[in-house]
Amino acid sequence: MAGSGLVRRSPGLAGLLAAQTISPLGDAMATTALILHVQRTTGSATAVGLLLFAQAIPPLAAPLAGVIADRFPPGRLLSVGWLAQAVLAGLVALLLPPLGALLALVFVLALVGTPLSAAVGRCIPAVVSDDDLVAANALRSGVWELGTVLGPPLAGLLFAASGARLVLGLDAFTFLVVIPLALRLPAPPRDTAVRFRPSFVRDARDGLAFVWRRPYVLAVALGFWVVVLFSAPDDLILPFLATLTFRAGPVAVGVLLAAASAGLLAGLPFVGPAGRRLGVTRAIVAGFAIMAAGNLLTAAAPWLIAAFAAQVLRGLAIPLADSHVTTHLQRTTPPQLLGRVLANVYGGVGVAAAAGYLLGGPVLDATSPRIAFVIAGCGGLAGAAVTAVLLRNARRQPETPPR
C-alpha cells in the first residue's frame, strides 16, 4: 500500500501517525460520553450546543497559539500539552461537575490543545519530502478519523453499561500513552525557528498579516470558515436525530457520530487521484459541495441506516478538501510562519464551528432534527459556491510577498 511505503520512506512519520490515532480515539469517546451525559441530565439541545461551543471556541486564541507552535520544538510542546490535558481530563472524570463547571473545564482542556494541531502540521514537512506532503496529510487525517470512527460507538457501549466516568478516565489515559511518542519527533531545522522577540502580540500580528495579504490563502480560509459554520452542528443534531426521530439508544448515537469518519477513511485512497484530476481549486470546492449534499440526504433519510449512509457520503469528501487546504498552506508559507498560519486558518475553522454550535442548539430546539439538517445542507452548498467565487477571484490577484 502507498501509505506503508510512505511510512517506510519517512520513519519519523510513524510515531506521529500513532499519536494521531490514539489521542483522537480518547477525545472522540470523551466527547460522545459528555454529549450523552448532558443530553440525559438536561434534555436540552441548547445545553449540548453549549458543551460543543465550549469545546470549539478556544481557537479564538489561535494567533497567540500559533506563536507558541512556532517558538517551541513540536515534540516538547506536544508532550507538555498532552500531559496537561491528561490532568484536566482526569479531573473531569473524577468530578463530573454541574453544567457550568463542566463547560469551564471543557473550555480549558480545549484551550490547552489549541497550539498542538499547528505543532503537528509544522512537524510534517520535517519528516516527509515535499512530493509526499499530500499523502502524509491524508494519512494524518485518516488515522485521526480512525480514532473517531471507533470512539463514538465504543463510548456509547461503555456509557450504556457504566456511565460517563469510565469513558472520561480512558480519555485521560490516552493522553499519557502518546507522550513518549511526542518526545521522539524530530525538530524542524534550526534556520526555520522563530527568533525570540519580547512581543507575542507582534509575532501574532505577523501571522495574521500573512493570511490577510495572500489572496489565495485568504480565499481558502474564508470559504472554509463559511462551510464549517453550517456543517459543524452535525455533531449536535445527530444525537437528537437518533433518539427523537429514529427512537434509538446511545449505541445508535455513537454509530451515527462515527459515520462521517468511516466515510473519510473510505475516501482516503481517492484523495491523490481526484486531486490530480481536479486540481486544488476544484478539489476543495467539490469536497465542500459533497459534504453539504450528505447533510441534505441525511435530512431526507427514512431510516437510521439511510442516515448512516448519507453521513458516510459526507465523510468521503472531507479528506479531499482538507488535505489540499493543508498541503497548500505548507507549500506556500515560509517555515518560520507555518505554525501561525496553520493555527490562524484552522483556528478560524474552530471559531466557525463554535458559532455553528451556539446557533444550532436554539435552531434545533425550535424546529426538528430534519429541518436543522436542511438548513445545514443548504448553508453548506452556499458556502461551497462562495468558496468557488473567492478562489476564482484570488487567482486574478497578485500575491503580496511576506515581509
Wavefront OBJ file of the C-alpha trace (Angstrom):
o trace
v 0.000 0.000 0.000
v 1.135 3.564 -0.725
v 0.685 4.535 2.916
v 3.005 1.817 4.210
v 5.603 2.771 1.615
v 5.494 6.386 2.761
v 5.973 5.351 6.389
v 8.992 3.231 5.373
v 10.497 6.166 3.493
v 9.814 8.558 6.393
v 10.353 6.732 9.711
v 9.669 9.899 11.699
v 6.120 9.847 10.374
v 5.284 6.559 12.138
v 5.320 7.955 15.686
v 3.345 10.985 14.585
v 0.669 8.813 12.991
v 0.490 6.564 16.066
v -0.065 9.568 18.312
v -2.665 10.939 15.911
v -4.561 7.641 16.182
v -4.556 7.098 19.945
v -5.298 10.586 21.255
v -8.296 11.248 18.955
v -9.747 7.888 19.999
v -9.910 9.103 23.587
v -11.158 12.549 22.537
v -13.995 11.097 20.443
v -15.000 8.768 23.268
v -14.993 11.622 25.781
v -16.982 13.967 23.551
v -19.618 11.305 22.893
v -19.872 10.477 26.603
v -20.232 14.142 27.526
v -22.910 14.690 24.862
v -24.871 11.711 26.178
v -24.373 12.846 29.786
v -25.576 16.394 29.116
v -28.450 15.172 26.945
v -29.551 12.739 29.682
v -29.233 15.197 32.566
v -30.709 18.284 30.854
v -32.726 17.052 27.853
v -31.805 20.298 26.105
v -30.258 20.710 22.664
v -29.133 24.182 23.740
v -27.168 22.664 26.641
v -25.493 20.181 24.279
v -24.747 23.073 21.931
v -23.121 24.995 24.796
v -20.938 21.970 25.553
v -19.750 21.777 21.955
v -19.373 25.563 21.873
v -17.099 25.475 24.939
v -15.032 22.796 23.218
v -14.812 24.706 19.929
v -14.345 28.356 20.960
v -10.718 28.214 22.282
v -9.313 28.619 18.737
v -10.132 32.313 19.173
v -6.680 32.286 20.769
v -5.175 30.809 17.580
v -2.980 33.832 16.699
v -1.112 33.531 20.001
v -1.283 29.732 19.974
v 0.417 29.800 16.569
v 3.285 31.827 18.014
v 3.724 29.122 20.663
v 3.715 26.451 17.941
v 6.420 28.334 16.023
v 8.630 29.112 19.021
v 8.958 25.668 20.603
v 10.081 22.298 19.212
v 6.958 20.323 18.268
v 7.893 17.228 20.296
v 8.431 19.168 23.508
v 5.287 21.242 23.043
v 3.141 18.183 22.307
v 4.418 16.235 25.319
v 3.767 19.119 27.735
v 0.354 19.819 26.190
v -0.754 16.197 26.333
v 0.363 15.889 29.957
v -1.702 18.952 30.883
v -4.695 17.546 29.012
v -4.336 14.213 30.839
v -4.573 16.026 34.182
v -7.608 18.055 33.098
v -9.407 15.045 31.590
v -8.770 13.154 34.817
v -10.364 15.993 36.807
v -13.458 15.886 34.596
v -13.706 12.126 35.096
v -13.349 12.356 38.884
v -15.617 15.347 39.475
v -18.186 15.170 36.642
v -19.347 18.606 37.839
v -22.598 20.505 37.146
v -23.041 22.027 33.690
v -21.416 25.411 34.390
v -18.225 23.974 35.875
v -18.178 21.233 33.250
v -18.242 23.826 30.483
v -15.338 25.672 32.119
v -13.207 22.518 32.360
v -14.012 21.516 28.783
v -13.033 25.016 27.633
v -9.649 24.896 29.409
v -8.990 21.385 28.098
v -9.598 22.542 24.529
v -7.588 25.748 25.084
v -4.518 23.737 26.087
v -4.869 21.750 22.860
v -5.114 24.803 20.593
v -1.375 25.033 19.702
v -0.938 21.277 19.379
v -2.576 20.741 15.986
v -0.436 23.516 14.481
v 2.646 21.890 16.036
v 1.793 18.602 14.297
v 1.197 20.375 10.984
v 4.527 22.172 11.350
v 6.285 18.862 12.028
v 5.017 17.036 8.930
v 7.258 18.870 6.398
v 10.211 17.941 8.638
v 9.533 14.203 8.369
v 8.454 13.801 4.708
v 9.586 15.159 1.354
v 7.589 17.807 -0.491
v 6.333 15.247 -3.019
v 4.829 13.231 -0.162
v 3.022 16.098 1.582
v -0.448 15.386 0.154
v -0.199 11.703 1.044
v 1.183 12.453 4.523
v -1.576 14.944 5.273
v -4.189 12.498 4.026
v -2.706 9.758 6.223
v -2.735 12.102 9.195
v -6.432 12.829 8.594
v -7.106 9.143 8.123
v -5.512 7.889 11.318
v -7.126 10.772 13.216
v -10.505 9.723 11.910
v -9.792 6.062 12.672
v -9.947 7.050 16.320
v -13.160 8.971 15.793
v -14.709 6.017 13.931
v -14.046 3.632 16.794
v -14.515 6.117 19.625
v -18.218 7.069 19.477
v -19.668 3.517 19.224
v -17.279 2.301 21.939
v -18.230 5.264 24.119
v -21.911 4.522 23.531
v -21.443 0.933 24.699
v -19.433 1.918 27.777
v -21.813 4.759 28.628
v -24.806 2.430 28.441
v -23.026 -0.008 30.748
v -21.391 2.268 33.321
v -21.998 5.957 32.602
v -19.599 8.749 31.695
v -16.791 8.440 34.274
v -15.137 5.324 32.849
v -15.095 6.791 29.336
v -13.586 10.062 30.550
v -10.935 8.186 32.533
v -9.921 6.294 29.407
v -9.547 9.633 27.605
v -7.095 10.803 30.276
v -5.129 7.561 29.856
v -4.774 8.019 26.071
v -3.069 11.390 26.620
v -0.476 9.700 28.843
v 0.151 6.928 26.314
v 1.118 9.298 23.474
v 3.612 11.430 25.423
v 6.602 9.100 24.722
v 5.732 9.214 21.008
v 5.890 13.016 21.025
v 9.338 13.035 22.618
v 10.724 11.097 19.644
v 9.562 13.572 16.996
v 12.310 15.458 15.141
v 12.560 19.217 15.445
v 12.397 21.432 12.319
v 15.760 22.750 11.053
v 17.288 25.497 13.189
v 17.059 28.105 10.450
v 13.255 27.807 10.449
v 12.910 28.687 14.120
v 11.377 31.973 15.157
v 13.759 34.360 16.878
v 12.631 35.088 20.403
v 11.226 38.552 20.490
v 9.700 40.206 23.535
v 6.261 40.637 21.975
v 3.978 37.684 21.343
v 1.485 40.204 20.005
v 3.858 41.350 17.255
v 4.558 37.778 16.195
v 0.833 37.011 16.237
v 0.161 40.081 14.091
v 2.719 38.922 11.529
v 0.901 35.590 11.224
v -2.469 37.267 10.755
v -0.993 39.705 8.228
v 0.357 36.860 6.111
v -3.096 35.263 5.856
v -4.730 38.607 5.077
v -2.212 39.652 2.413
v -2.080 36.405 0.451
v -5.282 36.364 -1.642
v -5.337 32.616 -2.231
v -4.741 31.818 1.454
v -7.425 34.290 2.473
v -9.875 32.870 -0.061
v -9.353 29.323 1.197
v -9.675 30.448 4.803
v -12.888 32.445 4.311
v -14.531 29.724 2.245
v -13.552 27.055 4.755
v -14.993 29.089 7.634
v -18.346 29.614 5.904
v -18.727 25.904 5.135
v -17.829 24.885 8.688
v -20.264 27.400 10.177
v -23.115 25.421 8.624
v -21.681 21.893 8.767
v -20.362 21.884 12.361
v -23.799 21.418 14.016
v -23.924 17.886 12.538
v -22.498 16.503 15.796
v -25.145 18.412 17.730
v -28.065 17.315 15.540
v -27.183 13.630 15.086
v -27.831 12.539 18.720
v -31.315 14.074 18.535
v -31.942 12.589 15.083
v -31.106 9.153 16.511
v -33.071 9.461 19.757
v -36.059 11.611 18.736
v -36.571 10.819 15.053
v -35.497 7.163 14.965
v -36.242 6.309 18.639
v -32.812 4.683 19.062
v -30.416 4.491 22.035
v -26.833 5.505 22.939
v -25.193 2.900 20.690
v -27.066 4.260 17.661
v -25.929 7.772 18.608
v -22.327 6.576 18.616
v -22.748 4.800 15.288
v -24.193 7.904 13.612
v -21.456 10.124 15.052
v -18.851 7.730 13.617
v -20.394 7.550 10.133
v -18.643 10.588 8.638
v -15.308 9.379 9.981
v -15.905 5.971 8.389
v -16.554 7.751 5.095
v -13.359 9.757 5.496
v -11.332 6.573 5.850
v -13.018 5.091 2.788
v -12.258 8.246 0.818
v -8.540 8.386 1.566
v -7.411 6.236 -1.413
v -9.180 8.631 -3.788
v -7.603 11.859 -2.455
v -4.494 11.728 -4.652
v -6.150 10.628 -7.922
v -9.101 13.007 -7.507
v -6.805 15.891 -6.583
v -4.607 15.330 -9.631
v -7.645 15.186 -11.890
v -9.487 18.161 -10.401
v -6.657 20.422 -9.280
v -6.522 22.247 -5.952
v -9.399 24.671 -6.564
v -11.911 22.141 -7.832
v -10.903 19.559 -5.234
v -11.644 21.962 -2.391
v -14.950 23.161 -3.839
v -16.072 19.643 -4.767
v -15.272 18.440 -1.268
v -17.346 21.200 0.318
v -20.292 20.594 -2.038
v -20.383 16.833 -1.420
v -20.277 17.409 2.338
v -23.334 19.651 2.056
v -25.142 17.144 -0.147
v -24.569 14.495 2.518
v -26.347 16.662 5.070
v -29.318 17.211 2.760
v -29.584 13.455 2.202
v -29.440 12.938 5.975
v -32.432 15.250 6.347
v -34.407 13.086 3.918
v -33.277 9.705 5.298
v -36.303 7.497 6.126
v -34.339 5.028 8.268
v -31.320 5.029 10.560
v -29.230 3.050 8.056
v -30.011 5.627 5.360
v -28.883 8.446 7.654
v -25.692 6.497 8.326
v -25.077 6.124 4.568
v -25.674 9.844 3.972
v -23.163 10.751 6.655
v -20.657 8.306 5.153
v -21.067 10.178 1.852
v -20.358 13.452 3.657
v -17.236 11.921 5.147
v -15.943 10.774 1.761
v -15.421 14.405 0.766
v -13.676 15.632 3.919
v -10.126 14.415 3.116
v -10.361 15.708 -0.449
v -10.869 19.266 0.765
v -8.849 19.214 3.963
v -5.701 17.535 2.613
v -5.387 20.008 -0.251
v -6.002 23.010 2.002
v -3.289 21.859 4.430
v -0.794 20.973 1.706
v -1.240 24.331 0.004
v -0.573 26.164 3.273
v 2.536 24.074 3.965
v 3.927 24.697 0.475
v 3.236 28.426 0.259
v 4.059 29.553 3.814
v 7.626 30.304 4.966
v 8.629 27.707 7.596
v 9.079 30.332 10.305
v 5.417 31.382 9.864
v 3.864 27.968 9.275
v 2.687 27.341 12.838
v 0.934 30.700 12.950
v -0.706 30.358 9.535
v -1.976 26.847 10.264
v -3.207 27.943 13.690
v -4.962 31.002 12.240
v -6.711 29.179 9.393
v -7.747 26.169 11.453
v -8.386 28.344 14.486
v -10.903 30.216 12.350
v -12.417 26.843 11.486
v -12.791 26.176 15.208
v -14.414 29.552 15.825
v -16.829 28.985 12.926
v -17.672 25.583 14.418
v -18.276 27.185 17.818
v -20.637 29.718 16.254
v -22.428 26.887 14.466
v -22.919 25.014 17.745
v -24.103 28.150 19.537
v -26.688 28.892 16.840
v -27.532 25.275 16.107
v -28.835 24.450 19.578
v -31.650 27.031 19.639
v -32.499 26.286 15.978
v -32.796 22.580 16.783
v -34.891 23.272 19.892
v -37.217 25.465 17.827
v -37.541 23.138 14.827
v -36.618 19.457 14.411
v -33.537 17.381 13.517
v -34.632 17.054 9.882
v -35.199 20.785 9.406
v -31.893 21.539 11.104
v -30.130 19.259 8.618
v -31.868 21.002 5.699
v -30.514 24.338 6.962
v -27.031 22.835 7.399
v -27.075 21.341 3.892
v -28.311 24.476 2.143
v -25.830 26.643 4.027
v -23.014 24.266 3.103
v -23.909 24.438 -0.596
v -23.940 28.228 -0.378
v -20.529 28.083 1.287
v -19.145 25.907 -1.500
v -20.390 28.424 -4.062
v -18.811 31.293 -2.135
v -15.538 29.364 -1.969
v -15.540 28.870 -5.752
v -16.056 32.600 -6.362
v -13.372 33.631 -3.852
v -10.820 31.209 -5.285
v -11.513 32.308 -8.850
v -11.103 35.963 -7.881
v -7.962 35.191 -5.876
v -6.275 33.683 -8.933
v -6.624 37.048 -10.686
v -4.936 38.980 -7.886
v -1.166 39.262 -7.402
v 0.244 37.725 -4.244
v 1.707 40.198 -1.749
v 5.107 38.851 -0.722
v 5.628 38.294 3.007
v 7.722 40.835 4.853
l 1 2 3 4 5 6 7 8 9 10 11 12 13 14 15 16 17 18 19 20 21 22 23 24 25 26 27 28 29 30 31 32 33 34 35 36 37 38 39 40 41 42 43 44 45 46 47 48 49 50 51 52 53 54 55 56 57 58 59 60 61 62 63 64 65 66 67 68 69 70 71 72 73 74 75 76 77 78 79 80 81 82 83 84 85 86 87 88 89 90 91 92 93 94 95 96 97 98 99 100 101 102 103 104 105 106 107 108 109 110 111 112 113 114 115 116 117 118 119 120 121 122 123 124 125 126 127 128 129 130 131 132 133 134 135 136 137 138 139 140 141 142 143 144 145 146 147 148 149 150 151 152 153 154 155 156 157 158 159 160 161 162 163 164 165 166 167 168 169 170 171 172 173 174 175 176 177 178 179 180 181 182 183 184 185 186 187 188 189 190 191 192 193 194 195 196 197 198 199 200 201 202 203 204 205 206 207 208 209 210 211 212 213 214 215 216 217 218 219 220 221 222 223 224 225 226 227 228 229 230 231 232 233 234 235 236 237 238 239 240 241 242 243 244 245 246 247 248 249 250 251 252 253 254 255 256 257 258 259 260 261 262 263 264 265 266 267 268 269 270 271 272 273 274 275 276 277 278 279 280 281 282 283 284 285 286 287 288 289 290 291 292 293 294 295 296 297 298 299 300 301 302 303 304 305 306 307 308 309 310 311 312 313 314 315 316 317 318 319 320 321 322 323 324 325 326 327 328 329 330 331 332 333 334 335 336 337 338 339 340 341 342 343 344 345 346 347 348 349 350 351 352 353 354 355 356 357 358 359 360 361 362 363 364 365 366 367 368 369 370 371 372 373 374 375 376 377 378 379 380 381 382 383 384 385 386 387 388 389 390 391 392 393 394 395 396 397 398 399 400 401 402 403
